[in-house]
């Protein structure tokens, strides 16, 4: 996905508001946008990253 695309930015803003993301989650999302094909892919990538970081902290 192209982060410079207006529709992508609107979608990301909506995600931020709906999910009440904190700063680190927002930065993580921004980093994953470029490797994600669509919103579903982005959500999967975010979930995978959060699961990975959770298991590293155990």
N, C-alpha and C positions, 0 to 999 in steps of 0.2 A: 504494500500500500504506500502511496505517496503522501508523506506528512504535509507537503505543501499544498495539497488539494483541499479546497474549501470544504467539501463534503466530508472528507476524512477528519479534518479538524473539528467540524461540528459533531461528528460521531464520537470522537475522543472526548470532547467536552461533555457530552451527554453521559458517557461512561464514567467520567470523573465524578460528576454530580450524583448520578444514580447510585454508584458504588461507594461514594464518599471516600475516594482514594486519598491517601496521605502523600506527602512529597516524594518519598522513596518509591512508592507504588507508581506514581505518575512518571517519574524518571525511568523506571523499569518499563512501563508501557511505551513511552516514547522510543526507547531503545529497541523494543520488539516490533514496532510498527513496520519498519522497513523490511523485515524478514517475513512478515505475515501477509498472506494473500487476501484475506478478508477479515471481517469482524469475528467470525467464528474461529478462524485460525489464531487471531490475536488473543482471544479468550483462552483458547487451549494453551497457547504459549505462556500466557500469564499464569495460568493454573500450574503448568509444569514447572515454571521458574519458582513459584511460591512453594510448591511441594519439595523441590530440590533444596531450596534454602532452609526449609523446615527440617529436613532430614540431616542436613549438614550441621545444624545446631544441636542435635541430640547427642 
